[in-house]
Structures are given as C-alpha cells and as structure tokens.
Amino acid sequence: MPAARSSSREIARQAVSQRIQDVAARLFDEHGFAETTVGSIAAEAGISERTFFRYFAAKDDLLFASFAADTQWAIDSVGDQAPGNDPWDTLQAVVEAALERLTADAQRRAERFQHIAADSPQVQASYLAHQRLFQRKLADALWLRWASNEADHRIILNAVVSAVFAALNEVVALSADRSPEEQRHLIRATMAAMRPSAAVWTHSR
C-alpha cells in the first residue's frame, strides 16, 4: 500500500505541474513572458505562490520543464539502436525518432520559446546552458554505445553532436513559418548533407 500511495502522490504532483505549465503557456501567449508574474500564474492555476515554488524555482524554469524528460528520452533512444551502428547512424536514428514527435503543438511551443528568448538575454543564456548539458549527455550515451577507447574519437563525436544541434537550431529558426512536415523534410535534408565519411568512425575494437 505505501507504494500505491507514493504512486498516487506522484501522479497528482505531475498533474499539478502540468496544469501550471499549461496555464503559464497561455498567459505567456496572451500577455507576454515579461508581463506574466508568478502570482498571476499561481492564481490562474488555483494554487498559492508558495505552492508554485514547490514545483518551480522561478518563472524561467517553466520554459525548460521538458528538458530533463527530452534528455532522458534521447538517451533511451540511443540504447534502443542496433549495437553495430556507427555513431552517425545511431544519432540519425534518434533524430528521426524525434521528428515523429514534431507535432503542430510542439512547433507552437518552439515558436513561443524562440520569441521569449529573443527578448530575454537571461532566458537565452539559460537555454544555451540546458542545451550544452543535453548535448554532452547525448554525446556520452553515443560514446558508451560506440565503445571506442580513443580520445580523439571522443573529441570528434562531441564536435559532431554540437554541429548537428547548431544546424538543427538554424533550420528550426529559419523555418518557423513552415508546417511540421516541411520542417521534417528540411531537417532530413540537413542531416543527409552533414553525414561524415565512414572513415571518421574507423577504429580498432
């Protein structure tokens, strides 16, 4: 029974967290990020400000609530790939799986974030820090999957992951007015253009 109670509490906690995020997203769209206060979010969500801070340390954290889940999803996706794949094939498979999650709702969230980040150096800096951590964890997962012991290969792999993130950010930023399907096509074309030579991944096993 204690486990069941713990599970119920976690489900309830997740529901409150999601309600806060949904309310915040609506208020950000209606009034702007800067003009939306923690108090207004809490009031609309039917909770106190004190309760809000049990879930989020600051208003900015609402923008990055999905990063931890997305990072874990990407790492799990690396583990789901065939062991014999080279790092690029594995990375490309993860990107392809992510494209299937690129819905119109996800696109709206990305557009909202880009608009907020463009007007807030603090949010932009936080985003870059979150993305660097995401990249590093993904590169580490690819490295462990690849099982190369050569230091140069690890440097190359980290650089390749960073380059892919930079390229995909550029595609998304320049195609904000495109449909999810058009964005998927552009991302696939970009990945194809970036594919490194197979010789890059050659190493002694």
C-alpha positions in Angstrom: 0.0 0.0 0.0 2.8 2.5 0.7 4.0 2.1 -2.9 0.5 2.7 -4.2 0.1 5.9 -2.1 3.5 7.1 -3.3 2.4 6.4 -6.9 -0.8 8.3 -6.4 1.1 11.3 -4.9 3.4 11.3 -7.9 0.6 11.2 -10.4 -1.1 14.1 -8.5 2.1 16.0 -8.4 2.6 15.6 -12.1 -0.9 16.7 -12.8 -0.4 20.0 -10.8 3.0 20.6 -12.6 1.4 20.1 -16.0 -1.5 22.5 -15.0 1.0 25.1 -14.0 2.8 24.7 -17.3 -0.4 24.9 -19.4 -1.6 28.0 -17.6 1.8 29.7 -17.9 1.9 28.9 -21.7 -1.5 30.5 -22.2 -0.6 33.6 -20.1 2.8 34.0 -21.9 0.9 33.9 -25.3 -1.8 36.4 -24.1 0.3 38.8 -22.1 3.9 38.2 -22.9 6.6 36.5 -20.8 7.9 39.6 -19.1 4.4 40.8 -18.1 3.3 37.4 -16.7 4.1 37.1 -13.0 4.4 34.1 -10.8 1.4 35.4 -8.9 -0.8 35.5 -12.0 0.2 32.0 -13.0 -0.5 30.7 -9.5 -3.9 32.4 -9.3 -4.9 31.1 -12.7 -3.7 27.6 -11.8 -5.7 27.7 -8.5 -2.7 27.4 -6.2 -0.7 29.7 -3.9 2.6 31.2 -4.8 4.1 29.1 -2.1 2.8 26.0 -3.8 4.1 27.2 -7.1 7.7 27.4 -5.7 7.4 23.8 -4.6 7.3 22.9 -8.2 9.4 25.5 -9.9 12.2 27.6 -8.5 11.5 30.5 -10.9 9.2 31.5 -13.7 12.1 30.9 -16.2 12.1 27.2 -15.2 8.7 26.7 -16.8 10.4 27.2 -20.2 12.8 24.3 -19.5 10.5 21.9 -17.8 10.6 19.4 -20.7 14.4 19.4 -21.0 15.1 16.6 -18.4 12.4 14.4 -20.0 13.6 15.1 -23.5 17.2 14.3 -22.5 16.3 11.0 -20.9 14.2 10.1 -24.0 17.1 10.8 -26.3 19.5 8.7 -24.1 16.9 5.9 -24.0 16.6 6.1 -27.8 20.4 5.7 -28.2 20.1 2.5 -26.2 17.3 1.2 -28.5 19.5 1.3 -31.6 21.4 -1.6 -33.1 24.8 -2.1 -31.3 26.6 -2.4 -34.7 25.5 1.1 -35.9 28.2 3.7 -36.1 27.7 6.9 -34.1 26.2 8.8 -37.0 23.7 6.1 -37.9 22.7 6.0 -34.2 22.4 9.8 -34.0 20.4 10.0 -37.2 18.0 7.3 -35.9 17.5 9.3 -32.7 16.8 12.5 -34.8 14.4 10.6 -37.0 12.5 9.3 -33.9 12.4 12.9 -32.6 10.9 14.1 -35.9 8.0 11.8 -35.3 7.3 13.8 -32.1 7.3 17.1 -34.1 3.7 17.9 -33.9 1.9 21.3 -34.5 1.7 21.7 -30.7 5.4 21.1 -30.3 6.1 23.6 -33.1 4.0 26.2 -31.3 6.0 25.6 -28.1 9.2 26.1 -30.0 8.0 29.3 -31.6 6.9 30.6 -28.2 10.2 29.9 -26.7 12.1 31.5 -29.6 10.1 34.6 -29.2 10.7 34.8 -25.5 14.4 34.0 -25.8 14.9 36.7 -28.5 13.7 39.4 -25.9 15.5 38.0 -22.9 19.3 37.5 -22.6 18.8 35.7 -19.3 16.4 33.1 -21.0 18.8 32.8 -23.9 21.7 32.1 -21.6 19.7 29.5 -19.6 18.7 27.8 -22.9 22.3 27.6 -24.0 23.3 26.0 -20.7 20.5 23.5 -20.9 21.3 22.7 -24.5 25.0 22.2 -23.7 24.1 19.7 -20.9 21.7 17.9 -23.3 24.4 17.7 -26.0 27.0 16.4 -23.5 24.7 13.7 -22.1 23.7 12.6 -25.6 27.3 12.5 -26.8 28.2 10.5 -23.7 25.5 8.0 -24.4 26.7 7.7 -28.0 30.2 7.3 -26.8 29.3 4.4 -24.4 27.3 2.8 -27.2 30.2 3.1 -29.7 32.7 1.7 -27.2 35.7 3.4 -28.6 38.6 4.0 -26.3 40.4 6.5 -28.5 40.4 10.1 -27.0 40.5 11.7 -30.5 37.3 9.8 -31.4 35.5 11.2 -28.3 36.5 14.8 -29.3 35.2 14.2 -32.8 32.0 12.7 -31.5 31.3 15.7 -29.2 32.1 18.1 -32.1 29.7 16.2 -34.4 26.9 16.3 -31.9 27.4 20.0 -31.3 27.4 20.7 -35.0 24.2 18.8 -35.5 22.5 20.7 -32.7 23.7 24.0 -34.2 22.5 23.1 -37.7 19.1 21.9 -36.4 18.6 25.1 -34.4 19.3 27.0 -37.5 16.8 25.0 -39.6 14.1 25.5 -36.9 14.8 29.2 -36.6 14.7 29.8 -40.3 11.6 27.7 -41.0 9.3 28.9 -38.2 6.6 29.6 -40.7 6.7 26.1 -42.2 4.5 23.2 -41.3 5.9 20.3 -39.2 6.1 18.1 -42.3 8.1 20.8 -44.1 10.4 21.2 -41.2 10.9 17.4 -41.0 11.9 17.4 -44.7 14.4 20.2 -44.1 15.9 18.5 -41.1 16.3 15.2 -43.0 17.9 17.1 -45.9 20.3 18.8 -43.5 21.3 15.5 -41.8 21.9 14.0 -45.2 24.2 16.9 -46.2 26.1 16.7 -42.9 26.8 13.0 -43.0 30.5 12.4 -42.3 32.7 10.0 -44.2 32.6 6.4 -42.8 36.4 6.6 -42.3 35.8 9.0 -39.4 34.4 6.2 -37.3 37.0 3.6 -38.1 38.8 2.3 -35.0 40.2 -0.8 -33.5 37.8 -2.8 -31.5 
